[in-house]
Amino acid sequence: MIEQAIQTRIEAELPLRKTASTARTRAVAAPLIGSRLLVFVVGSLAVAIAGFGPPRKVFEHAQLTRGFGSVGNVLLAGSARWDAAWYLLIARAGYAPSLGSATVARSAFFPLYPLLIRLLSFGGGETVRAVAGVTISLAALAVAAVLLFALARAELIATAGFSPRRAERAAALAVAFLCLAPVSFFFSAIYPESLFLALSLAVFWFARQGRFLPASLLAALAAATRPTGAALAVPLLAFYVYGPRTDRLPDRPAKLRPRYRPTPQLAWLALVPVGLAAFSIYLWAAGGSPTAPFSAESLWGRTFEGPFSALVLGAGSAASGLGALLGGGSTASQVAASHNVELFIFAVLALIASWQVIRLLPLPYGAYLLAALILPLSYPAAGEPLMSLPRFLLVLFPFYIWLGGWLVDRPRLKVALLSLSAAALILFTASFATWHWVS
């Protein structure tokens, strides 16, 4: 009788579980597919209607971004722009010093993403490599969206005390804001943003379970994808020492002292910088400089000015830019001024959101934000101190978890912010596709 009752209960719950699973799939698939279609259509239409925009000969070397045929040039307009040329060049020719003076600049772009393009393109031409790059970006974004939903749901239930249903609605919002972020067109472009995001989310997912070997290996891959990948060592250590972890109970109560005593597992964290070290060793073995990935940033006018110095310089540039916008001037000066004002707004919003993440989520999330932000905010670029900040912020997923949790019970504000973000995405995608500088 007991077994029959249990079986009856399981059979009764199966439709509910199936419905919940379907709802979760839709929560991820709808913003993912909808946003990518939006980016694709806007990018292609922008070029079809407005043309290819200003000539950028330095990025058109060997037809890297416009060698896809008359149709392909339009279809890939929103994907093959600016730094995409560097990744396509590396996928084709590598980093060998014998390839010319551009080799030093190439060293600023880390190898995992172009290596995957090379492997997936099977020796094909420019079009094949471009399609391979977009395919990798889209596949990685899909993985990232699934992981973000799962991680947001688990953390909001365990830490913020959300009910499962409320946590799922908040997690769905987190995915929507990720996919519709103002510069999320980079997730469809030949850029490593999607790959890095998927790897960093997987690091948190495994670390939360106390599985530090796969977490450290994935962090090493992230460090071979972008310079900020090495910053994942900070949240990994925080997870190890303070949690939250689901593998075992803490050894000590929740105080300032470490909650978990060291075990041999701690040694796995030494794997995190291996990806960066392997890149440096490869450059040295190829006859180049092992420090080239760091010194190459100076080619873009970036120099170390002290921790978070870009914030101070960015504030000054934004104030000057606002004065220039109000006072008039040449078109070029107006564009530069608007960039600095826009970038400082992103910086202010990031600081506000970082504080909210620290308040809502466990220590590893806030620690990750601080560790990841210190690099771009300590190396200001000449003339545009906060250059590329929106792209750096794009992959910092704790922002989306907090945003989803904050807006889940604010329907009007949620709709307003999603609409505003989608409108900005349309504008920035069209600008990017027509060779105007974004981020």
C-alpha positions as a Python dict, from the first residue, in 0.01 Angstrom:
ca = {
    (1, 'M'): (0, 0, 0),
    (2, 'I'): (282, 239, 88),
    (3, 'E'): (466, 166, -237),
    (4, 'Q'): (145, 219, -433),
    (5, 'A'): (85, 553, -259),
    (6, 'I'): (441, 666, -336),
    (7, 'Q'): (403, 560, -701),
    (8, 'T'): (70, 746, -725),
    (9, 'R'): (232, 1060, -581),
    (10, 'I'): (524, 1040, -826),
    (11, 'E'): (286, 999, -1119),
    (12, 'A'): (84, 1297, -998),
    (13, 'E'): (395, 1514, -969),
    (14, 'L'): (541, 1425, -1310),
    (15, 'P'): (319, 1667, -1507),
    (16, 'L'): (410, 1944, -1263),
    (17, 'R'): (780, 1870, -1301),
    (18, 'K'): (745, 1860, -1679),
    (19, 'T'): (561, 2193, -1675),
    (20, 'A'): (831, 2347, -1453),
    (21, 'S'): (1106, 2214, -1680),
    (22, 'T'): (927, 2354, -1987),
    (23, 'A'): (891, 2692, -1817),
    (24, 'R'): (1261, 2700, -1735),
    (25, 'T'): (1350, 2613, -2093),
    (26, 'R'): (1131, 2895, -2219),
    (27, 'A'): (1279, 3135, -1963),
    (28, 'V'): (1622, 3076, -2117),
    (29, 'A'): (1532, 3012, -2482),
    (30, 'A'): (1299, 3308, -2538),
    (31, 'P'): (1542, 3592, -2451),
    (32, 'L'): (1835, 3399, -2598),
    (33, 'I'): (1679, 3339, -2939),
    (34, 'G'): (1487, 3668, -2948),
    (35, 'S'): (1789, 3883, -2867),
    (36, 'R'): (2015, 3705, -3116),
    (37, 'L'): (1759, 3746, -3394),
    (38, 'L'): (1730, 4113, -3300),
    (39, 'V'): (2106, 4164, -3321),
    (40, 'F'): (2131, 3974, -3650),
    (41, 'V'): (1847, 4164, -3817),
    (42, 'V'): (1955, 4507, -3691),
    (43, 'G'): (2319, 4454, -3790),
    (44, 'S'): (2233, 4332, -4139),
    (45, 'L'): (1971, 4599, -4201),
    (46, 'A'): (2203, 4875, -4080),
    (47, 'V'): (2463, 4784, -4342),
    (48, 'A'): (2206, 4717, -4614),
    (49, 'I'): (2047, 5058, -4560),
    (50, 'A'): (2333, 5283, -4442),
    (51, 'G'): (2633, 5113, -4602),
    (52, 'F'): (2953, 4996, -4437),
    (53, 'G'): (3025, 5326, -4266),
    (54, 'P'): (3361, 5501, -4231),
    (55, 'P'): (3661, 5332, -4398),
    (56, 'R'): (3875, 5140, -4147),
    (57, 'K'): (4163, 5027, -4366),
    (58, 'V'): (4381, 4920, -4075),
    (59, 'F'): (4116, 4661, -3983),
    (60, 'E'): (4045, 4556, -4340),
    (61, 'H'): (4388, 4401, -4397),
    (62, 'A'): (4365, 4098, -4626),
    (63, 'Q'): (3986, 4129, -4635),
    (64, 'L'): (3956, 3989, -4284),
    (65, 'T'): (3621, 4152, -4216),
    (66, 'R'): (3482, 4197, -4567),
    (67, 'G'): (3599, 3895, -4758),
    (68, 'F'): (3275, 3700, -4733),
    (69, 'G'): (3108, 3788, -5062),
    (70, 'S'): (2835, 4045, -5126),
    (71, 'V'): (2573, 3855, -4923),
    (72, 'G'): (2810, 3737, -4650),
    (73, 'N'): (2942, 4088, -4595),
    (74, 'V'): (2589, 4199, -4503),
    (75, 'L'): (2492, 3892, -4301),
    (76, 'L'): (2811, 3904, -4094),
    (77, 'A'): (2809, 4283, -4055),
    (78, 'G'): (2712, 4269, -3690),
    (79, 'S'): (2981, 4011, -3610),
    (80, 'A'): (3302, 4090, -3797),
    (81, 'R'): (3407, 4434, -3680),
    (82, 'W'): (3698, 4595, -3493),
    (83, 'D'): (3880, 4339, -3275),
    (84, 'A'): (3716, 4054, -3468),
    (85, 'A'): (3982, 4116, -3733),
    (86, 'W'): (4256, 4036, -3482),
    (87, 'Y'): (4094, 3708, -3378),
    (88, 'L'): (4043, 3605, -3741),
    (89, 'L'): (4404, 3693, -3818),
    (90, 'I'): (4532, 3491, -3523),
    (91, 'A'): (4311, 3196, -3620),
    (92, 'R'): (4467, 3207, -3966),
    (93, 'A'): (4831, 3294, -3896),
    (94, 'G'): (4899, 3261, -3523),
    (95, 'Y'): (5145, 3473, -3326),
    (96, 'A'): (5481, 3393, -3488),
    (97, 'P'): (5719, 3696, -3473),
    (98, 'S'): (5820, 3638, -3835),
    (99, 'L'): (5474, 3751, -3942),
    (100, 'G'): (5556, 4120, -3905),
    (101, 'S'): (5522, 4415, -3670),
    (102, 'A'): (5157, 4339, -3598),
    (103, 'T'): (5268, 4037, -3395),
    (104, 'V'): (5324, 4248, -3083),
    (105, 'A'): (4972, 4392, -3106),
    (106, 'R'): (4836, 4042, -3164),
    (107, 'S'): (4975, 3932, -2828),
    (108, 'A'): (4713, 4144, -2651),
    (109, 'F'): (4448, 3899, -2774),
    (110, 'F'): (4452, 3572, -2583),
    (111, 'P'): (4464, 3239, -2768),
    (112, 'L'): (4183, 3005, -2661),
    (113, 'Y'): (3907, 3165, -2871),
    (114, 'P'): (4107, 3195, -3199),
    (115, 'L'): (4241, 2843, -3141),
    (116, 'L'): (3884, 2711, -3126),
    (117, 'I'): (3804, 2904, -3445),
    (118, 'R'): (4101, 2742, -3615),
    (119, 'L'): (3996, 2394, -3501),
    (120, 'L'): (3631, 2440, -3601),
    (121, 'S'): (3707, 2590, -3942),
    (122, 'F'): (3903, 2282, -4056),
    (123, 'G'): (4143, 2485, -4270),
    (124, 'G'): (3867, 2673, -4455),
    (125, 'G'): (3885, 3027, -4585),
    (126, 'E'): (3785, 3361, -4436),
    (127, 'T'): (3411, 3297, -4454),
    (128, 'V'): (3443, 2957, -4287),
    (129, 'R'): (3653, 3107, -4008),
    (130, 'A'): (3404, 3389, -3955),
    (131, 'V'): (3111, 3147, -3938),
    (132, 'A'): (3309, 2928, -3697),
    (133, 'G'): (3374, 3227, -3472),
    (134, 'V'): (3004, 3323, -3465),
    (135, 'T'): (2905, 2961, -3401),
    (136, 'I'): (3140, 2935, -3102),
    (137, 'S'): (3009, 3264, -2961),
    (138, 'L'): (2645, 3160, -2994),
    (139, 'A'): (2702, 2812, -2850),
    (140, 'A'): (2893, 2955, -2555),
    (141, 'L'): (2616, 3210, -2494),
    (142, 'A'): (2357, 2931, -2482),
    (143, 'V'): (2566, 2746, -2223),
    (144, 'A'): (2614, 3069, -2026),
    (145, 'A'): (2239, 3143, -2024),
    (146, 'V'): (2159, 2797, -1885),
    (147, 'L'): (2429, 2826, -1619),
    (148, 'L'): (2323, 3178, -1522),
    (149, 'F'): (1963, 3064, -1473),
    (150, 'A'): (2069, 2767, -1260),
    (151, 'L'): (2321, 2964, -1053),
    (152, 'A'): (2088, 3260, -995),
    (153, 'R'): (1804, 3031, -889),
    (154, 'A'): (2022, 2833, -647),
    (155, 'E'): (2187, 3139, -492),
    (156, 'L'): (1869, 3342, -450),
    (157, 'I'): (1699, 3050, -275),
    (158, 'A'): (1993, 2963, -51),
    (159, 'T'): (2122, 3311, 30),
    (160, 'A'): (1844, 3564, -27),
    (161, 'G'): (1564, 3341, 102),
    (162, 'F'): (1357, 3349, -217),
    (163, 'S'): (1091, 3084, -267),
    (164, 'P'): (1166, 2846, -559),
    (165, 'R'): (899, 3004, -781),
    (166, 'R'): (1013, 3359, -706),
    (167, 'A'): (1377, 3260, -756),
    (168, 'E'): (1295, 3113, -1097),
    (169, 'R'): (1122, 3434, -1204),
    (170, 'A'): (1425, 3633, -1086),
    (171, 'A'): (1662, 3395, -1265),
    (172, 'A'): (1462, 3434, -1586),
    (173, 'L'): (1495, 3811, -1550),
    (174, 'A'): (1871, 3776, -1501),
    (175, 'V'): (1893, 3586, -1831),
    (176, 'A'): (1677, 3846, -2007),
    (177, 'F'): (1896, 4134, -1891),
    (178, 'L'): (2207, 3942, -1995),
    (179, 'C'): (2076, 3881, -2346),
    (180, 'L'): (1939, 4234, -2390),
    (181, 'A'): (2228, 4423, -2230),
    (182, 'P'): (2314, 4739, -2428),
    (183, 'V'): (2637, 4595, -2573),
    (184, 'S'): (2534, 4228, -2578),
    (185, 'F'): (2585, 4223, -2954),
    (186, 'F'): (2940, 4121, -2856),
    (187, 'F'): (2793, 3782, -2761),
    (188, 'S'): (2715, 3723, -3131),
    (189, 'A'): (3034, 3880, -3263),
    (190, 'I'): (3372, 3723, -3331),
    (191, 'Y'): (3483, 3818, -2982),
    (192, 'P'): (3559, 3591, -2682),
    (193, 'E'): (3296, 3745, -2451),
    (194, 'S'): (3051, 3454, -2470),
    (195, 'L'): (3325, 3197, -2417),
    (196, 'F'): (3467, 3381, -2119),
    (197, 'L'): (3122, 3425, -1966),
    (198, 'A'): (3040, 3055, -1998),
    (199, 'L'): (3374, 2954, -1845),
    (200, 'S'): (3345, 3196, -1551),
    (201, 'L'): (2989, 3084, -1474),
    (202, 'A'): (3101, 2721, -1483),
    (203, 'V'): (3382, 2805, -1241),
    (204, 'F'): (3128, 2939, -990),
    (205, 'W'): (2893, 2646, -1047),
    (206, 'F'): (3159, 2385, -969),
    (207, 'A'): (3318, 2585, -685),
    (208, 'R'): (2979, 2615, -518),
    (209, 'Q'): (2961, 2235, -519),
    (210, 'G'): (3308, 2208, -368),
    (211, 'R'): (3449, 2057, -691),
    (212, 'F'): (3768, 2259, -709),
    (213, 'L'): (3957, 2054, -967),
    (214, 'P'): (3713, 2119, -1255),
    (215, 'A'): (3657, 2474, -1129),
    (216, 'S'): (4032, 2545, -1136),
    (217, 'L'): (4078, 2386, -1479),
    (218, 'L'): (3796, 2598, -1619),
    (219, 'A'): (3947, 2908, -1458),
    (220, 'A'): (4277, 2824, -1630),
    (221, 'L'): (4092, 2813, -1962),
    (222, 'A'): (3931, 3148, -1880),
    (223, 'A'): (4279, 3289, -1811),
    (224, 'A'): (4375, 3176, -2163),
    (225, 'T'): (4071, 3359, -2300),
    (226, 'R'): (4097, 3705, -2145),
    (227, 'P'): (4350, 3875, -1913),
    (228, 'T'): (4087, 3909, -1639),
    (229, 'G'): (4048, 3530, -1630),
    (230, 'A'): (4322, 3508, -1368),
    (231, 'A'): (4096, 3713, -1138),
    (232, 'L'): (3880, 3401, -1098),
    (233, 'A'): (4137, 3278, -846),
    (234, 'V'): (3993, 3531, -598),
    (235, 'P'): (3634, 3397, -587),
    (236, 'L'): (3767, 3041, -599),
    (237, 'L'): (3967, 3103, -284),
    (238, 'A'): (3665, 3274, -125),
    (239, 'F'): (3447, 2973, -203),
    (240, 'Y'): (3710, 2741, -59),
    (241, 'V'): (3758, 2935, 265),
    (242, 'Y'): (3413, 3083, 331),
    (243, 'G'): (3166, 2908, 99),
    (244, 'P'): (2881, 2874, 31),
    (245, 'R'): (2958, 2513, -54),
    (246, 'T'): (2727, 2216, -89),
    (247, 'D'): (2992, 1943, -56),
    (248, 'R'): (3018, 1953, 324),
    (249, 'L'): (2925, 2151, 633),
    (250, 'P'): (3155, 2432, 755),
    (251, 'D'): (3421, 2345, 1011),
    (252, 'R'): (3358, 2669, 1200),
    (253, 'P'): (3060, 2903, 1246),
    (254, 'A'): (3012, 3202, 1015),
    (255, 'K'): (3259, 3454, 1157),
    (256, 'L'): (3556, 3645, 1020),
    (257, 'R'): (3777, 3341, 1061),
    (258, 'P'): (3781, 3090, 770),
    (259, 'R'): (3483, 2856, 784),
    (260, 'Y'): (3662, 2565, 612),
    (261, 'R'): (3998, 2424, 716),
    (262, 'P'): (4260, 2369, 443),
    (263, 'T'): (4272, 2027, 277),
    (264, 'P'): (4482, 1896, -14),
    (265, 'Q'): (4205, 2021, -249),
    (266, 'L'): (4335, 2373, -195),
    (267, 'A'): (4633, 2289, -417),
    (268, 'W'): (4407, 2272, -723),
    (269, 'L'): (4376, 2652, -715),
    (270, 'A'): (4737, 2672, -833),
    (271, 'L'): (4610, 2562, -1175),
    (272, 'V'): (4431, 2894, -1235),
    (273, 'P'): (4730, 3089, -1378),
    (274, 'V'): (4837, 2794, -1596),
    (275, 'G'): (4643, 2924, -1896),
    (276, 'L'): (4818, 3260, -1882),
    (277, 'A'): (5156, 3097, -1817),
    (278, 'A'): (5111, 2860, -2112),
    (279, 'F'): (5042, 3155, -2343),
    (280, 'S'): (5356, 3336, -2226),
    (281, 'I'): (5567, 3020, -2265),
    (282, 'Y'): (5432, 2966, -2615),
    (283, 'L'): (5524, 3322, -2719),
    (284, 'W'): (5872, 3276, -2575),
    (285, 'A'): (5920, 2939, -2753),
    (286, 'A'): (5806, 3098, -3081),
    (287, 'G'): (6080, 3357, -3050),
    (288, 'G'): (5876, 3640, -2904),
    (289, 'S'): (5859, 3800, -2562),
    (290, 'P'): (5682, 3615, -2279),
    (291, 'T'): (5567, 3951, -2138),
    (292, 'A'): (5415, 4065, -2469),
    (293, 'P'): (5052, 4010, -2353),
    (294, 'F'): (5108, 4276, -2087),
    (295, 'S'): (5325, 4526, -2275),
    (296, 'A'): (5102, 4514, -2584),
    (297, 'E'): (4833, 4714, -2403),
    (298, 'S'): (5052, 5024, -2436),
    (299, 'L'): (4984, 5018, -2811),
    (300, 'W'): (4629, 5126, -2727),
    (301, 'G'): (4754, 5400, -2499),
    (302, 'R'): (4687, 5204, -2179),
    (303, 'T'): (4930, 5248, -1890),
    (304, 'F'): (4911, 5165, -1521),
    (305, 'E'): (4827, 5481, -1325),
    (306, 'G'): (4740, 5326, -990),
    (307, 'P'): (4446, 5121, -855),
    (308, 'F'): (4112, 5250, -987),
    (309, 'S'): (4284, 5557, -1133),
    (310, 'A'): (4068, 5535, -1446),
    (311, 'L'): (3767, 5631, -1235),
    (312, 'V'): (3924, 5962, -1133),
    (313, 'L'): (4050, 6036, -1483),
    (314, 'G'): (3719, 5923, -1630),
    (315, 'A'): (3528, 6163, -1406),
    (316, 'G'): (3747, 6450, -1524),
    (317, 'S'): (3707, 6351, -1890),
    (318, 'A'): (3330, 6319, -1845),
    (319, 'A'): (3309, 6667, -1691),
    (320, 'S'): (3514, 6812, -1977),
    (321, 'G'): (3306, 6617, -2227),
    (322, 'L'): (2982, 6747, -2082),
    (323, 'G'): (3114, 7101, -2113),
    (324, 'A'): (3215, 7036, -2474),
    (325, 'L'): (2871, 6895, -2557),
    (326, 'L'): (2699, 7200, -2411),
    (327, 'G'): (2944, 7445, -2563),
    (328, 'G'): (2950, 7305, -2914),
    (329, 'G'): (3253, 7231, -3126),
    (330, 'S'): (3364, 7009, -3414),
    (331, 'T'): (3189, 6679, -3487),
    (332, 'A'): (3497, 6482, -3384),
    (333, 'S'): (3524, 6658, -3049),
    (334, 'Q'): (3151, 6610, -2988),
    (335, 'V'): (3181, 6236, -3055),
    (336, 'A'): (3481, 6201, -2823),
    (337, 'A'): (3302, 6402, -2554),
    (338, 'S'): (2988, 6188, -2577),
    (339, 'H'): (3198, 5872, -2545),
    (340, 'N'): (3358, 5992, -2221),
    (341, 'V'): (3025, 6095, -2071),
    (342, 'E'): (2866, 5765, -2170),
    (343, 'L'): (3155, 5561, -2028),
    (344, 'F'): (3146, 5743, -1696),
    (345, 'I'): (2773, 5675, -1666),
    (346, 'F'): (2848, 5304, -1712),
    (347, 'A'): (3116, 5330, -1442),
    (348, 'V'): (2881, 5494, -1192),
    (349, 'L'): (2610, 5235, -1257),
    (350, 'A'): (2868, 4957, -1216),
    (351, 'L'): (2978, 5092, -877),
    (352, 'I'): (2618, 5114, -755),
    (353, 'A'): (2543, 4763, -877),
    (354, 'S'): (2866, 4628, -722),
    (355, 'W'): (2760, 4758, -380),
    (356, 'Q'): (2420, 4593, -419),
    (357, 'V'): (2583, 4262, -518),
    (358, 'I'): (2803, 4277, -207),
    (359, 'R'): (2492, 4332, 5),
    (360, 'L'): (2278, 4058, -153),
    (361, 'L'): (2511, 3777, -258),
    (362, 'P'): (2781, 3578, -76),
    (363, 'L'): (3143, 3692, -52),
    (364, 'P'): (3277, 3523, -370),
    (365, 'Y'): (3048, 3729, -595),
    (366, 'G'): (3152, 4067, -459),
    (367, 'A'): (3516, 3957, -443),
    (368, 'Y'): (3500, 3858, -811),
    (369, 'L'): (3363, 4197, -912),
    (370, 'L'): (3638, 4384, -728),
    (371, 'A'): (3912, 4159, -867),
    (372, 'A'): (3778, 4178, -1223),
    (373, 'L'): (3723, 4555, -1218),
    (374, 'I'): (4060, 4653, -1077),
    (375, 'L'): (4242, 4572, -1404),
    (376, 'P'): (4040, 4789, -1650),
    (377, 'L'): (3998, 5062, -1388),
    (378, 'S'): (4373, 5082, -1318),
    (379, 'Y'): (4491, 5104, -1680),
    (380, 'P'): (4329, 5417, -1826),
    (381, 'A'): (4363, 5480, -2197),
    (382, 'A'): (4492, 5812, -2323),
    (383, 'G'): (4208, 6045, -2418),
    (384, 'E'): (3940, 5796, -2314),
    (385, 'P'): (4030, 5668, -1967),
    (386, 'L'): (3737, 5426, -1940),
    (387, 'M'): (3766, 5288, -2294),
    (388, 'S'): (3590, 4953, -2346),
    (389, 'L'): (3444, 4955, -1994),
    (390, 'P'): (3093, 4847, -2107),
    (391, 'R'): (3246, 4540, -2271),
    (392, 'F'): (3441, 4456, -1954),
    (393, 'L'): (3121, 4492, -1750),
    (394, 'L'): (2916, 4282, -1991),
    (395, 'V'): (3059, 3948, -1869),
    (396, 'L'): (3036, 4022, -1495),
    (397, 'F'): (2735, 3802, -1431),
    (398, 'P'): (2677, 3886, -1059),
    (399, 'F'): (2524, 4212, -1184),
    (400, 'Y'): (2246, 4020, -1361),
    (401, 'I'): (2171, 3800, -1060),
    (402, 'W'): (2128, 4107, -841),
    (403, 'L'): (1923, 4286, -1106),
    (404, 'G'): (1689, 3990, -1148),
    (405, 'G'): (1640, 3962, -772),
    (406, 'W'): (1582, 4336, -733),
    (407, 'L'): (1330, 4369, -1015),
    (408, 'V'): (1134, 4047, -975),
    (409, 'D'): (861, 4222, -773),
    (410, 'R'): (879, 4554, -959),
    (411, 'P'): (690, 4483, -1285),
    (412, 'R'): (669, 4839, -1418),
    (413, 'L'): (1034, 4916, -1354),
    (414, 'K'): (1131, 4578, -1498),
    (415, 'V'): (950, 4648, -1825),
    (416, 'A'): (1090, 5002, -1843),
    (417, 'L'): (1451, 4892, -1791),
    (418, 'L'): (1425, 4598, -2030),
    (419, 'S'): (1277, 4827, -2295),
    (420, 'L'): (1548, 5087, -2240),
    (421, 'S'): (1819, 4823, -2257),
    (422, 'A'): (1674, 4673, -2577),
    (423, 'A'): (1656, 5017, -2738),
    (424, 'A'): (2020, 5083, -2649),
    (425, 'L'): (2111, 4741, -2790),
    (426, 'I'): (1948, 4829, -3123),
    (427, 'L'): (2133, 5160, -3141),
    (428, 'F'): (2472, 5016, -3045),
    (429, 'T'): (2433, 4715, -3277),
    (430, 'A'): (2361, 4939, -3575),
    (431, 'S'): (2659, 5160, -3485),
    (432, 'F'): (2892, 4862, -3445),
    (433, 'A'): (2781, 4704, -3773),
    (434, 'T'): (2854, 5027, -3963),
    (435, 'W'): (3207, 5059, -3823),
    (436, 'H'): (3135, 5322, -3558),
    (437, 'W'): (3325, 5276, -3235),
    (438, 'V'): (3116, 5127, -2955),
    (439, 'S'): (3263, 5057, -2610),
}
